[in-house]
């Protein structure tokens, strides 16, 4: 009875931690300007030193967890890689890495504990196989979910680019400056393409905070990792540097992006037939063979059995 109570309490705590980390991980950013200012200050400190500053213990719950992870072998590289992936997935909370770490740890222990509980009466060899499978799933599944979130966020940005760039060219043609135009476009596109609107708003806030526009666009490229946005940033920076007309260039570039989006859609449709081949062979064709051949085989066997009995 005591063991069952302990297992129930442990599972309850793990599930609560999993839900709490997921809620905070996917919650919206409350103060993007303050977060960008903190990021700019950290970048200035890192650029002013010969190497990246070491993390220090203390400073709150999040900093303590990150410090414990950073002192492990490869921990600092994992933190930086995870921060980059979370940013490319559109998750920009200050403590997103901590929440993701708690989520991954809670999911890992939930899988291990659940498998151990389900196989409590099985032989030792079966337990080893089940625990190995739970270990692999608990470790890899959160990472695959994060990779999927990154791909989905990039798809949203790529689909929003042609229409947003068209609107940006129109607004620039009215005589507004680039910052005012990007801010107006982000306000207009907030309910249609919120992902790209937030990215534009972040760039404007960085420039207003005193950062150079070229560096703000470079950070936009690092956050998204999309080649189309890299080309857009290069076009805007070159147009500002040489004084060329940006609205006409944006119109041409939007047409090119729309053509690329059409080609991506056609490629996806062309791949659908190949992707459907394996489900058809594995699931549909066996059931079709059973439905069409089994009744005829049963009739033939019954006739043969009746003929043999008559003789």
Backbone as CSV, one residue per row, in Angstrom:
resi,resn,N_x,N_y,N_z,CA_x,CA_y,CA_z,C_x,C_y,C_z
1,UNK,0.835,-1.202,0.000,0.000,0.000,0.000,0.874,1.260,0.000
2,UNK,1.928,1.247,0.800,2.819,2.399,0.875,3.567,2.610,-0.436
3,UNK,3.965,1.504,-1.076,4.660,1.618,-2.364,3.751,2.204,-3.437
4,UNK,2.493,1.754,-3.478,1.540,2.286,-4.460,1.289,3.771,-4.231
5,UNK,1.210,4.190,-2.971,1.023,5.609,-2.666,2.226,6.433,-3.108
6,UNK,3.418,5.898,-2.880,4.631,6.601,-3.296,4.691,6.735,-4.818
7,UNK,4.330,5.665,-5.531,4.330,5.707,-6.992,3.306,6.721,-7.497
8,UNK,2.131,6.754,-6.888,1.094,7.714,-7.287,1.559,9.155,-7.071
9,UNK,2.189,9.423,-5.930,2.669,10.778,-5.640,3.773,11.171,-6.628
10,UNK,4.666,10.222,-6.924,5.754,10.517,-7.862,5.213,10.831,-9.251
11,UNK,4.255,10.036,-9.716,3.664,10.290,-11.028,2.917,11.622,-11.038
12,UNK,2.229,11.939,-9.954,1.500,13.200,-9.885,2.459,14.388,-9.953
13,UNK,3.571,14.305,-9.248,4.556,15.388,-9.265,5.169,15.536,-10.653
14,UNK,5.493,14.417,-11.305,6.094,14.476,-12.638,5.120,15.076,-13.647
15,UNK,3.857,14.669,-13.597,2.864,15.200,-14.532,2.649,16.692,-14.305
16,UNK,2.598,17.117,-13.040,2.439,18.540,-12.734,3.636,19.330,-13.252
17,UNK,4.848,18.799,-13.046,6.042,19.479,-13.562,6.031,19.546,-15.081
18,UNK,5.556,18.483,-15.727,5.489,18.459,-17.187,4.518,19.517,-17.705
19,UNK,3.332,19.587,-17.097,2.334,20.570,-17.527,2.788,21.994,-17.216
20,UNK,3.417,22.189,-16.062,3.877,23.528,-15.683,4.958,24.011,-16.638
21,UNK,5.906,23.137,-16.971,6.978,23.530,-17.898,6.424,23.791,-19.287
22,UNK,5.472,22.967,-19.744,4.887,23.183,-21.072,4.113,24.492,-21.130
23,UNK,3.402,24.830,-20.060,2.632,26.080,-20.033,3.555,27.289,-20.116
24,UNK,4.618,27.290,-19.318,5.533,28.428,-19.324,6.393,28.456,-20.579
25,UNK,6.667,27.300,-21.157,7.502,27.253,-22.353,6.790,27.878,-23.537
26,UNK,5.494,27.630,-23.666,4.741,28.123,-24.821,3.936,29.377,-24.514
27,UNK,4.150,29.980,-23.361,3.463,31.232,-23.053,4.114,32.379,-23.821
28,UNK,3.333,33.404,-24.062,3.819,34.536,-24.845,4.787,35.378,-24.033
29,UNK,5.580,36.152,-24.757,6.531,37.052,-24.135,5.780,38.281,-23.650
30,UNK,5.980,38.670,-22.414,5.243,39.796,-21.853,5.892,41.139,-22.188
31,UNK,7.217,41.197,-22.264,7.922,42.456,-22.486,9.055,42.225,-23.473
32,UNK,8.765,42.258,-24.776,9.821,41.965,-25.750,10.923,43.012,-25.758
33,UNK,10.597,44.290,-25.502,11.628,45.315,-25.511,12.634,45.099,-24.385
34,UNK,12.149,44.735,-23.202,13.054,44.473,-22.082,13.920,43.257,-22.361
35,UNK,13.347,42.245,-22.979,14.131,41.054,-23.309,15.217,41.368,-24.333
36,UNK,14.896,42.189,-25.324,15.893,42.544,-26.330,16.996,43.418,-25.736
37,UNK,16.639,44.311,-24.820,17.656,45.125,-24.173,18.597,44.267,-23.335
38,UNK,18.037,43.286,-22.634,18.884,42.374,-21.863,19.799,41.573,-22.779
39,UNK,19.269,41.186,-23.930,20.087,40.432,-24.886,21.201,41.303,-25.450
40,UNK,20.896,42.569,-25.758,21.914,43.475,-26.266,23.017,43.716,-25.241
41,UNK,22.630,43.861,-23.987,23.627,44.059,-22.942,24.518,42.836,-22.795
42,UNK,23.929,41.645,-22.851,24.718,40.417,-22.760,25.663,40.279,-23.952
43,UNK,25.182,40.659,-25.140,26.041,40.581,-26.322,27.205,41.563,-26.234
44,UNK,26.951,42.757,-25.710,28.031,43.725,-25.563,29.084,43.230,-24.577
45,UNK,28.650,42.597,-23.502,29.597,42.042,-22.535,30.417,40.926,-23.170
46,UNK,29.745,40.084,-23.962,30.452,38.974,-24.609,31.430,39.475,-25.657
47,UNK,31.055,40.546,-26.403,31.952,41.077,-27.422,33.141,41.803,-26.799
48,UNK,32.946,42.372,-25.630,34.030,43.092,-24.997,35.067,42.210,-24.356
49,UNK,34.750,40.944,-24.133,35.694,40.019,-23.514,36.293,39.115,-24.565
50,UNK,37.417,38.506,-24.212,38.092,37.633,-25.174,37.329,36.350,-25.396
51,UNK,36.570,35.923,-24.428,35.777,34.709,-24.565,34.452,34.923,-23.865
52,UNK,33.559,33.984,-24.047,32.238,34.120,-23.448,32.340,34.043,-21.931
53,UNK,31.591,34.903,-21.209,31.668,34.882,-19.753,31.096,33.605,-19.178
54,UNK,31.746,33.137,-18.112,31.267,31.925,-17.451,30.017,32.247,-16.648
55,UNK,29.139,31.274,-16.585,27.942,31.437,-15.775,28.306,31.328,-14.307
56,UNK,27.554,32.039,-13.503,27.810,32.056,-12.072,26.628,31.462,-11.332
57,UNK,26.919,30.892,-10.177,25.867,30.303,-9.359,25.030,31.423,-8.743
58,UNK,23.804,31.082,-8.395,22.913,32.057,-7.786,22.181,32.859,-8.846
59,UNK,21.528,33.923,-8.391,20.784,34.760,-9.320,19.406,34.251,-9.638
60,UNK,18.869,33.388,-8.804,17.529,32.893,-9.042,17.508,31.426,-9.425
61,UNK,16.304,30.889,-9.515,16.111,29.472,-9.812,16.618,29.122,-11.206
62,UNK,16.287,29.945,-12.213,16.685,29.641,-13.589,18.197,29.671,-13.751
63,UNK,18.833,30.705,-13.211,20.289,30.804,-13.336,21.012,29.666,-12.615
64,UNK,20.452,29.236,-11.490,21.082,28.128,-10.768,21.042,26.842,-11.582
65,UNK,19.905,26.579,-12.231,19.790,25.372,-13.052,20.732,25.447,-14.247
66,UNK,20.791,26.610,-14.898,21.689,26.757,-16.041,23.148,26.627,-15.620
67,UNK,23.475,27.096,-14.426,24.850,26.956,-13.943,25.196,25.488,-13.719
68,UNK,24.272,24.732,-13.128,24.527,23.309,-12.903,24.699,22.556,-14.226
69,UNK,23.919,22.942,-15.229,24.046,22.291,-16.534,25.352,22.703,-17.214
70,UNK,25.750,23.976,-17.074,26.937,24.470,-17.769,28.230,23.856,-17.256
71,UNK,28.272,23.447,-15.980,29.505,22.864,-15.445,29.673,21.408,-15.846
72,UNK,28.640,20.819,-16.427,28.760,19.452,-16.931,29.512,19.452,-18.257
73,UNK,30.141,18.338,-18.631,30.834,18.267,-19.927,29.850,18.445,-21.085
74,UNK,30.096,19.450,-21.914,29.210,19.735,-23.038,27.941,20.456,-22.664
75,UNK,27.807,20.859,-21.410,26.571,21.507,-20.972,26.368,22.879,-21.576
76,UNK,27.455,23.665,-21.666,27.336,25.024,-22.223,26.974,24.978,-23.704
77,UNK,27.547,24.026,-24.442,27.201,23.883,-25.862,25.741,23.468,-26.018
78,UNK,25.259,22.593,-25.118,23.854,22.182,-25.186,22.935,23.366,-24.911
79,UNK,23.293,24.202,-23.957,22.462,25.367,-23.639,22.385,26.309,-24.834
80,UNK,23.529,26.591,-25.459,23.534,27.504,-26.602,22.781,26.924,-27.788
81,UNK,22.975,25.630,-28.057,22.244,25.010,-29.161,20.748,24.987,-28.915
82,UNK,20.343,24.707,-27.684,18.918,24.683,-27.360,18.314,26.082,-27.423
83,UNK,19.051,27.092,-26.954,18.575,28.471,-27.064,18.353,28.858,-28.523
84,UNK,19.271,28.450,-29.393,19.138,28.772,-30.811,17.923,28.077,-31.409
85,UNK,17.724,26.811,-31.082,16.579,26.091,-31.631,15.255,26.636,-31.101
86,UNK,15.213,26.973,-29.813,13.993,27.554,-29.255,13.681,28.894,-29.905
87,UNK,14.711,29.692,-30.164,14.489,30.973,-30.833,13.988,30.756,-32.258
88,UNK,14.535,29.767,-32.958,14.086,29.478,-34.313,12.693,28.858,-34.342
89,UNK,12.221,28.349,-33.210,10.856,27.840,-33.114,9.865,28.908,-32.675
90,UNK,10.343,30.136,-32.458,9.461,31.216,-32.047,9.218,31.294,-30.563
91,UNK,9.992,30.562,-29.763,9.847,30.559,-28.302,10.929,31.466,-27.750
92,UNK,10.550,32.646,-27.272,11.521,33.679,-26.913,11.456,34.071,-25.445
93,UNK,10.943,33.239,-24.569,10.946,33.570,-23.150,12.368,33.595,-22.608
94,UNK,12.584,34.382,-21.569,13.911,34.476,-20.983,14.379,33.124,-20.434
95,UNK,13.473,32.412,-19.804,13.823,31.142,-19.162,13.350,29.948,-19.984
96,UNK,13.287,30.115,-21.315,12.770,29.035,-22.162,13.638,27.787,-22.066
97,UNK,14.963,27.972,-21.960,15.856,26.808,-21.867,15.602,26.037,-20.581
98,UNK,15.369,26.746,-19.489,15.099,26.085,-18.208,13.789,25.309,-18.270
99,UNK,12.757,25.939,-18.823,11.468,25.252,-18.932,11.562,24.040,-19.851
100,UNK,12.330,24.179,-20.940,12.509,23.035,-21.830,13.269,21.912,-21.137
101,UNK,14.274,22.266,-20.338,15.029,21.253,-19.599,14.126,20.528,-18.601
102,UNK,13.290,21.284,-17.884,12.363,20.660,-16.937,11.365,19.774,-17.672
103,UNK,10.875,20.252,-18.814,9.930,19.468,-19.613,10.564,18.166,-20.085
104,UNK,11.796,18.241,-20.585,12.471,17.042,-21.077,12.766,16.070,-19.946
105,UNK,13.214,16.580,-18.791,13.500,15.704,-17.659,12.225,15.051,-17.133
106,UNK,11.132,15.828,-17.024,9.873,15.269,-16.534,9.337,14.211,-17.490
107,UNK,9.422,14.482,-18.797,8.958,13.501,-19.779,9.822,12.239,-19.735
108,UNK,11.128,12.419,-19.557,12.034,11.266,-19.485,11.690,10.382,-18.285
109,UNK,11.542,10.983,-17.101,11.218,10.192,-15.912,9.813,9.605,-15.989
110,UNK,8.907,10.301,-16.668,7.563,9.751,-16.844,7.601,8.501,-17.713
111,UNK,8.377,8.522,-18.792,8.488,7.352,-19.651,9.175,6.202,-18.924
112,UNK,10.264,6.495,-18.220,10.985,5.441,-17.506,10.144,4.851,-16.385
113,UNK,9.506,5.732,-15.598,8.677,5.232,-14.505,7.455,4.484,-14.990
114,UNK,6.828,4.985,-16.062,5.666,4.289,-16.607,6.011,2.918,-17.148
115,UNK,7.141,2.818,-17.863,7.554,1.515,-18.382,7.926,0.563,-17.256
116,UNK,8.591,1.077,-16.228,8.947,0.229,-15.091,7.712,-0.277,-14.367
117,UNK,6.702,0.564,-14.266,5.461,0.149,-13.593,4.685,-0.862,-14.440
118,UNK,4.658,-0.671,-15.750,3.917,-1.586,-16.614,4.579,-2.962,-16.692
119,UNK,5.905,-3.008,-16.549,6.627,-4.270,-16.660,7.104,-4.791,-15.302
120,UNK,6.379,-4.455,-14.269,6.804,-4.876,-12.927,6.732,-6.380,-12.736
121,UNK,5.871,-7.080,-13.482,5.720,-8.531,-13.332,6.385,-9.313,-14.450
122,UNK,7.058,-8.649,-15.363,7.687,-9.324,-16.496,9.086,-9.817,-16.133
123,UNK,9.640,-10.733,-16.931,11.014,-11.211,-16.676,12.036,-10.085,-16.821
124,UNK,13.233,-10.346,-16.321,14.279,-9.321,-16.308,14.692,-8.921,-17.722
125,UNK,14.801,-9.883,-18.643,15.202,-9.565,-20.014,14.170,-8.671,-20.695
126,UNK,12.897,-8.930,-20.440,11.845,-8.083,-21.012,11.891,-6.687,-20.418
127,UNK,12.189,-6.604,-19.120,12.297,-5.290,-18.483,13.428,-4.470,-19.091
128,UNK,14.564,-5.123,-19.373,15.702,-4.406,-19.956,15.334,-3.837,-21.325
129,UNK,14.655,-4.645,-22.155,14.246,-4.165,-23.471,13.257,-3.016,-23.380
130,UNK,12.286,-3.142,-22.481,11.302,-2.071,-22.317,11.924,-0.789,-21.789
131,UNK,12.839,-0.915,-20.810,13.491,0.273,-20.267,14.385,0.941,-21.310
132,UNK,15.034,0.138,-22.160,15.859,0.726,-23.222,14.988,1.511,-24.208
133,UNK,13.831,0.936,-24.564,12.920,1.652,-25.460,12.397,2.936,-24.816
134,UNK,12.046,2.878,-23.528,11.579,4.073,-22.821,12.678,5.122,-22.723
135,UNK,13.918,4.678,-22.524,15.051,5.610,-22.451,15.234,6.346,-23.771
136,UNK,15.165,5.600,-24.880,15.355,6.230,-26.193,14.218,7.199,-26.493
137,UNK,12.968,6.778,-26.236,11.830,7.649,-26.495,11.846,8.878,-25.585
138,UNK,12.148,8.688,-24.323,12.168,9.806,-23.391,13.244,10.818,-23.706
139,UNK,14.337,10.367,-24.307,15.435,11.276,-24.627,15.253,11.941,-25.994
140,UNK,14.777,11.190,-26.980,14.726,11.705,-28.342,13.421,12.391,-28.689
141,UNK,12.299,11.968,-28.105,11.004,12.514,-28.518,10.883,14.017,-28.276
142,UNK,11.281,14.561,-27.109,11.218,16.030,-26.961,12.077,16.773,-27.978
143,UNK,13.240,16.230,-28.329,14.076,16.878,-29.330,13.413,16.863,-30.699
144,UNK,12.763,15.745,-31.044,12.068,15.683,-32.325,10.886,16.643,-32.362
145,UNK,10.200,16.787,-31.233,9.100,17.761,-31.161,9.632,19.172,-31.374
146,UNK,10.787,19.483,-30.771,11.376,20.805,-30.956,11.789,21.022,-32.407
147,UNK,12.372,20.011,-33.045,12.734,20.132,-34.467,11.487,20.365,-35.325
148,UNK,10.407,19.699,-34.954,9.158,19.888,-35.697,8.606,21.300,-35.509
149,UNK,8.720,21.836,-34.308,8.277,23.205,-34.055,9.108,24.211,-34.856
150,UNK,10.410,23.953,-34.957,11.268,24.832,-35.756,10.844,24.805,-37.224
151,UNK,10.604,23.616,-37.761,10.192,23.502,-39.162,8.839,24.168,-39.395
152,UNK,7.910,24.007,-38.460,6.591,24.625,-38.624,6.681,26.150,-38.560
153,UNK,7.527,26.663,-37.666,7.666,28.118,-37.556,8.311,28.698,-38.812
154,UNK,9.299,28.004,-39.343,9.923,28.472,-40.585,8.929,28.452,-41.736
155,UNK,8.075,27.445,-41.774,7.060,27.382,-42.830,6.090,28.559,-42.726
156,UNK,5.702,28.901,-41.503,4.827,30.061,-41.317,5.475,31.341,-41.830
157,UNK,6.762,31.518,-41.517,7.450,32.723,-41.954,7.582,32.760,-43.480
158,UNK,7.919,31.627,-44.081,8.078,31.600,-45.534,6.757,31.846,-46.252
159,UNK,5.660,31.311,-45.713,4.362,31.550,-46.343,3.905,32.998,-46.191
160,UNK,4.348,33.655,-45.127,3.916,35.039,-44.879,4.770,36.066,-45.601
161,UNK,5.960,35.698,-46.051,6.881,36.676,-46.620,6.344,37.395,-47.866
162,UNK,5.795,36.714,-48.888,5.391,37.446,-50.104,4.366,38.546,-49.842
163,UNK,3.283,38.232,-49.131,2.250,39.233,-48.873,2.767,40.354,-47.977
164,UNK,3.575,39.992,-46.987,4.103,41.006,-46.075,5.063,41.944,-46.791
165,UNK,5.903,41.422,-47.666,6.835,42.265,-48.402,6.091,43.158,-49.392
166,UNK,5.026,42.642,-50.001,4.193,43.485,-50.858,3.639,44.678,-50.087
167,UNK,3.102,44.395,-48.903,2.548,45.479,-48.085,3.638,46.445,-47.630
168,UNK,4.820,45.914,-47.312,5.925,46.779,-46.912,6.338,47.711,-48.055
169,UNK,6.364,47.208,-49.292,6.679,48.059,-50.435,5.637,49.137,-50.654
170,UNK,4.359,48.785,-50.457,3.295,49.782,-50.615,3.409,50.877,-49.565
171,UNK,3.669,50.474,-48.311,3.780,51.455,-47.230,4.997,52.345,-47.438
172,UNK,6.108,51.777,-47.914,7.290,52.587,-48.195,7.030,53.573,-49.327
173,UNK,6.169,53.193,-50.265,5.844,54.106,-51.365,5.061,55.317,-50.943
174,UNK,4.439,55.282,-49.776,3.692,56.439,-49.274,4.588,57.505,-48.654
175,UNK,5.882,57.195,-48.481,6.801,58.181,-47.950,7.258,57.938,-46.535
176,UNK,6.808,56.878,-45.900,7.249,56.577,-44.539,8.674,56.029,-44.544
177,UNK,9.362,56.186,-43.404,10.669,55.591,-43.249,10.579,54.092,-43.059
178,UNK,11.747,53.442,-43.098,11.756,51.984,-43.010,11.244,51.501,-41.658
179,UNK,11.680,52.116,-40.568,11.231,51.684,-39.240,9.731,51.887,-39.068
180,UNK,9.227,53.067,-39.478,7.801,53.324,-39.372,7.000,52.383,-40.270
181,UNK,7.547,52.080,-41.448,6.850,51.168,-42.367,6.797,49.749,-41.789
182,UNK,7.905,49.273,-41.236,7.918,47.928,-40.653,6.987,47.851,-39.445
183,UNK,6.942,48.926,-38.654,6.041,48.936,-37.511,4.579,48.924,-37.964
184,UNK,4.270,49.682,-39.007,2.898,49.703,-39.524,2.518,48.352,-40.125
185,UNK,3.452,47.735,-40.839,3.186,46.418,-41.423,2.979,45.379,-40.323
186,UNK,3.780,45.433,-39.266,3.612,44.477,-38.158,2.263,44.648,-37.479
187,UNK,1.780,45.881,-37.393,0.454,46.105,-36.805,-0.652,45.577,-37.710
188,UNK,-0.516,45.772,-39.015,-1.552,45.324,-39.952,-1.572,43.804,-40.092
189,UNK,-0.401,43.181,-40.017,-0.301,41.739,-40.222,-0.379,40.935,-38.925
190,UNK,-0.652,41.579,-37.813,-0.631,40.897,-36.523,-1.648,39.778,-36.455
191,UNK,-2.820,39.968,-37.058,-3.886,38.963,-36.972,-3.889,38.006,-38.161
192,UNK,-3.075,38.287,-39.173,-3.009,37.403,-40.346,-1.760,36.534,-40.292
193,UNK,-0.616,37.167,-40.125,0.662,36.470,-40.008,1.358,36.943,-38.733
194,UNK,0.932,36.466,-37.572,1.503,36.988,-36.318,2.983,36.670,-36.139
195,UNK,3.446,35.546,-36.682,4.853,35.175,-36.489,5.780,36.199,-37.138
196,UNK,5.566,36.490,-38.415,6.424,37.450,-39.104,6.203,38.866,-38.587
197,UNK,4.981,39.193,-38.186,4.715,40.512,-37.608,5.508,40.713,-36.321
198,UNK,5.593,39.699,-35.491,6.381,39.802,-34.261,7.871,39.932,-34.551
199,UNK,8.342,39.254,-35.602,9.752,39.380,-35.966,10.070,40.797,-36.430
200,UNK,9.206,41.381,-37.247,9.411,42.759,-37.683,9.357,43.723,-36.498
201,UNK,8.422,43.484,-35.596,8.299,44.351,-34.420,9.551,44.260,-33.548
202,UNK,10.115,43.059,-33.434,11.339,42.890,-32.651,12.504,43.647,-33.264
203,UNK,12.616,43.622,-34.596,13.685,44.364,-35.275,13.545,45.857,-35.024
204,UNK,12.317,46.368,-35.108,12.092,47.798,-34.875,12.438,48.169,-33.438
205,UNK,12.085,47.313,-32.485,12.398,47.594,-31.087,13.908,47.580,-30.844
206,UNK,14.608,46.690,-31.521,16.068,46.667,-31.380,16.690,47.946,-31.914
207,UNK,16.202,48.419,-33.047,16.743,49.653,-33.619,16.428,50.838,-32.706
208,UNK,15.209,50.864,-32.156,14.854,51.946,-31.241,15.674,51.889,-29.955
209,UNK,16.119,50.694,-29.586,16.934,50.556,-28.376,18.380,50.974,-28.597
210,UNK,18.734,51.370,-29.828,20.067,51.874,-30.085,20.967,50.953,-30.866
211,UNK,20.443,49.834,-31.337,21.277,48.910,-32.098,21.286,49.293,-33.563
212,UNK,22.380,49.023,-34.246,22.459,49.284,-35.678,21.486,48.381,-36.428
213,UNK,20.938,48.924,-37.518,19.944,48.168,-38.275,20.552,46.911,-38.877
214,UNK,21.795,46.975,-39.313,22.435,45.795,-39.903,22.560,44.677,-38.874
215,UNK,22.941,45.014,-37.645,23.045,43.998,-36.607,21.674,43.459,-36.213
216,UNK,20.665,44.330,-36.218,19.313,43.866,-35.903,18.827,42.853,-36.932
217,UNK,19.129,43.096,-38.218,18.741,42.139,-39.247,19.591,40.876,-39.181
218,UNK,20.838,40.996,-38.789,21.653,39.797,-38.615,21.102,38.914,-37.497
219,UNK,20.645,39.523,-36.419,20.014,38.746,-35.358,18.702,38.128,-35.830
220,UNK,17.974,38.856,-36.690,16.755,38.281,-37.266,17.078,37.037,-38.086
221,UNK,18.173,37.082,-38.832,18.579,35.919,-39.633,18.953,34.750,-38.723
222,UNK,19.687,35.028,-37.642,20.068,33.958,-36.716,18.847,33.376,-36.007
223,UNK,17.877,34.228,-35.695,16.693,33.724,-35.003,15.841,32.826,-35.889
224,UNK,15.754,33.147,-37.167,14.873,32.400,-38.061,15.591,31.316,-38.846
225,UNK,16.824,31.618,-39.319,17.556,30.632,-40.103,16.971,30.383,-41.476
226,UNK,16.330,31.401,-42.073,15.676,31.266,-43.372,16.476,32.061,-44.409
227,UNK,16.758,31.437,-45.538,17.538,32.090,-46.578,16.782,33.252,-47.214
228,UNK,15.459,33.148,-47.331,14.678,34.237,-47.922,14.761,35.505,-47.070
229,UNK,14.732,35.345,-45.757,14.874,36.504,-44.883,16.297,37.048,-44.948
230,UNK,17.272,36.177,-45.140,18.651,36.631,-45.314,18.782,37.492,-46.563
231,UNK,18.143,37.074,-47.646,18.172,37.870,-48.877,17.430,39.190,-48.694
232,UNK,16.308,39.153,-47.976,15.557,40.378,-47.705,16.384,41.363,-46.886
233,UNK,17.066,40.868,-45.860,17.894,41.741,-45.030,19.034,42.345,-45.837
234,UNK,19.664,41.525,-46.677,20.746,42.056,-47.514,20.231,43.115,-48.477
235,UNK,19.035,42.909,-49.030,18.464,43.894,-49.945,18.174,45.209,-49.231
236,UNK,17.608,45.137,-48.029,17.294,46.361,-47.292,18.561,47.102,-46.893
237,UNK,19.567,46.374,-46.431,20.814,47.022,-46.009,21.526,47.661,-47.194
238,UNK,21.574,46.977,-48.328,22.227,47.544,-49.507,21.458,48.741,-50.047
239,UNK,20.132,48.665,-50.021,19.335,49.787,-50.494,19.529,51.012,-49.612
240,UNK,19.618,50.801,-48.314,19.855,51.918,-47.411,21.254,52.482,-47.576
241,UNK,22.215,51.627,-47.871,23.601,52.081,-47.993,23.830,52.862,-49.281
242,UNK,23.235,52.391,-50.399,23.488,53.031,-51.683,22.384,53.999,-52.097
243,UNK,21.310,54.083,-51.332,20.266,55.057,-51.619,19.376,54.696,-52.778
244,UNK,19.241,53.429,-53.126,18.378,53.001,-54.229,16.936,52.883,-53.755
245,UNK,16.015,52.755,-54.727,14.593,52.639,-54.415,14.304,51.259,-53.832
246,UNK,13.792,51.243,-52.617,13.531,49.981,-51.935,12.162,49.413,-52.269
247,UNK,11.171,50.265,-52.501,9.817,49.783,-52.751,9.738,48.963,-54.032
248,UNK,10.397,49.418,-55.097,10.387,48.668,-56.355,11.134,47.354,-56.210
249,UNK,12.257,47.361,-55.487,13.008,46.121,-55.276,12.190,45.118,-54.469
250,UNK,11.451,45.605,-53.487,10.608,44.712,-52.683,9.484,44.110,-53.516
251,UNK,8.947,44.872,-54.436,7.890,44.339,-55.296,8.407,43.190,-56.160
252,UNK,9.587,43.379,-56.749,10.180,42.310,-57.566,10.514,41.095,-56.716
253,UNK,11.046,41.355,-55.531,11.427,40.242,-54.650,10.197,39.490,-54.157
254,UNK,9.091,40.190,-53.905,7.855,39.524,-53.489,7.321,38.608,-54.587
255,UNK,7.422,39.037,-55.853,7.009,38.168,-56.963,7.876,36.912,-57.032
256,UNK,9.184,37.077,-56.788,10.072,35.911,-56.793,9.735,34.961,-55.650
257,UNK,9.429,35.504,-54.474,9.059,34.658,-53.338,7.739,33.938,-53.590
258,UNK,6.810,34.616,-54.249,5.535,33.979,-54.556,5.730,32.828,-55.537
259,UNK,6.645,33.004,-56.479,6.957,31.913,-57.411,7.596,30.735,-56.674
260,UNK,8.487,31.029,-55.728,9.095,29.954,-54.935,8.055,29.220,-54.103
261,UNK,7.115,29.964,-53.539,6.065,29.315,-52.753,5.206,28.403,-53.616
262,UNK,4.936,28.821,-54.841,4.177,27.979,-55.762,4.950,26.718,-56.112
263,UNK,6.256,26.859,-56.335,7.078,25.690,-56.655,7.163,24.723,-55.470
264,UNK,7.234,25.271,-54.243,7.248,24.392,-53.063,5.939,23.631,-52.932
265,UNK,4.824,24.297,-53.221,3.529,23.614,-53.158,3.443,22.513,-54.215
266,UNK,3.930,22.786,-55.422,3.921,21.760,-56.470,4.820,20.588,-56.106
267,UNK,5.965,20.870,-55.491,6.853,19.786,-55.075,6.214,18.934,-53.983
268,UNK,5.494,19.577,-53.069,4.808,18.826,-52.014,3.730,17.921,-52.591
269,UNK,2.988,18.432,-53.582,1.964,17.611,-54.233,2.603,16.448,-54.982
270,UNK,3.749,16.693,-55.625,4.413,15.613,-56.352,4.937,14.533,-55.418
271,UNK,5.337,14.912,-54.204,5.833,13.921,-53.243,4.712,13.144,-52.571
272,UNK,3.483,13.638,-52.657,2.376,12.972,-51.961,2.151,11.556,-52.487
273,UNK,2.288,11.371,-53.813,2.086,10.028,-54.368,3.109,9.029,-53.850
274,UNK,4.368,9.453,-53.731,5.405,8.557,-53.214,5.178,8.262,-51.736
275,UNK,4.767,9.271,-50.976,4.522,9.054,-49.552,3.322,8.133,-49.311
276,UNK,2.360,8.157,-50.222,1.185,7.291,-50.064,1.461,5.851,-50.479
277,UNK,2.590,5.602,-51.137,2.887,4.256,-51.615,3.051,3.273,-50.462
278,UNK,3.787,3.672,-49.419,4.049,2.748,-48.316,2.785,2.433,-47.505
279,UNK,1.935,3.403,-47.144,0.680,3.023,-46.460,-0.215,2.139,-47.313
280,UNK,-0.229,2.378,-48.632,-1.070,1.540,-49.500,-0.566,0.103,-49.504
281,UNK,0.750,-0.070,-49.639,1.317,-1.428,-49.687,1.184,-2.134,-48.341
282,UNK,1.367,-1.416,-47.235,1.387,-2.053,-45.924,-0.002,-2.274,-45.341
283,UNK,-0.955,-1.397,-45.632,-2.242,-1.455,-44.939,-3.426,-1.698,-45.880
284,UNK,-3.469,-1.024,-47.015,-4.653,-1.105,-47.868,-4.643,-2.370,-48.715
285,UNK,-3.522,-2.663,-49.375,-3.473,-3.847,-50.245,-3.685,-5.164,-49.495
286,UNK,-3.068,-5.398,-48.308,-3.384,-6.654,-47.597,-4.855,-6.810,-47.259
287,UNK,-5.482,-5.726,-46.793,-6.915,-5.818,-46.496,-7.728,-6.066,-47.755
288,UNK,-7.331,-5.448,-48.880,-8.033,-5.669,-50.141,-7.890,-7.107,-50.612
289,UNK,-6.700,-7.689,-50.473,-6.496,-9.086,-50.852,-7.335,-10.016,-49.993
290,UNK,-7.403,-9.736,-48.709,-8.212,-10.580,-47.815,-9.683,-10.521,-48.207
291,UNK,-10.178,-9.318,-48.499,-11.600,-9.159,-48.823,-11.951,-9.825,-50.145
292,UNK,-11.064,-9.736,-51.126,-11.384,-10.259,-52.459,-11.037,-11.731,-52.632
293,UNK,-9.971,-12.228,-52.020,-9.512,-13.593,-52.278,-10.038,-14.617,-51.289
294,UNK,-10.188,-14.223,-50.016,-10.582,-15.199,-49.003,-11.956,-15.822,-49.289
295,UNK,-13.000,-15.051,-49.654,-14.292,-15.717,-49.957,-14.192,-16.737,-51.086
296,UNK,-13.443,-16.401,-52.143,-13.283,-17.361,-53.235,-12.521,-18.605,-52.803
297,UNK,-11.475,-18.446,-52.010,-10.731,-19.601,-51.523,-11.595,-20.479,-50.630
298,UNK,-12.401,-19.867,-49.783,-13.293,-20.665,-48.924,-14.310,-21.444,-49.748
299,UNK,-14.826,-20.834,-50.825,-15.789,-21.531,-51.693,-15.129,-22.719,-52.395
300,UNK,-13.904,-22.495,-52.890,-13.181,-23.583,-53.563,-12.883,-24.720,-52.591
301,UNK,-12.437,-24.414,-51.393,-12.160,-25.456,-50.410,-13.416,-26.216,-50.020
302,UNK,-14.554,-25.484,-49.903,-15.807,-26.160,-49.549,-16.257,-27.083,-50.668
303,UNK,-16.099,-26.661,-51.922,-16.481,-27.517,-53.066,-15.577,-28.741,-53.144
304,UNK,-14.262,-28.530,-52.910,-13.362,-29.670,-52.935,-13.684,-30.648,-51.828
305,UNK,-14.003,-30.115,-50.662,-14.347,-30.987,-49.548,-15.649,-31.769,-49.811
306,UNK,-16.617,-31.099,-50.465,-17.870,-31.790,-50.796,-17.653,-32.851,-51.853
307,UNK,-16.790,-32.576,-52.869,-16.506,-33.578,-53.900,-15.796,-34.783,-53.331
308,UNK,-14.861,-34.553,-52.423,-14.151,-35.673,-51.820,-15.087,-36.508,-50.953
309,UNK,-16.003,-35.832,-50.258,-16.952,-36.564,-49.427,-17.927,-37.396,-50.263
310,UNK,-18.326,-36.877,-51.447,-19.265,-37.635,-52.309,-18.621,-38.900,-52.853
311,UNK,-17.328,-38.840,-53.144,-16.661,-40.035,-53.625,-16.552,-41.090,-52.523
